[in-house]
Amino acid sequence: MDESFVQGIVGGVLNRHKDRVLDKKRIQTLMVEIAANIDVASQYTNVKELAKDNPLSIEMWKGHKEELSKEYLDFWTCELCGQNTHLVDYDYLGNGTNHLQCELKAENAERKEKKGKK
């Protein structure tokens, strides 16, 4: 898939939405639709090799794939269970980079221990 083909996909999506007001939600919708169209087109051609240097590359829509450094993974490690938390949503993180579940288990264990001492 070459650059002009990708531009055609983007142009087609934008043309379908030309009579609508662009707000943040509409832009998100356009991004998803463009990514889906590129994904479908990638089934028929080798997109990943040709699109690496293209600003409309599949990596841009699906997330950049690169090897994570040891320092990065060490930083994003739960102190309680030792597993990486770099892919965990912020809603499921406790203090720092710990899993919320690990922190809740530790807190419950601490409460039980205190009750047992009384």
Summary of the structure (lengths in Angstrom):
residues: 118
radius of gyration: 22.5
end to end distance: 70.6
largest distance: 74.1
contacts: 268
relative contact order: 0.09
helix: 58%
strand: 3%
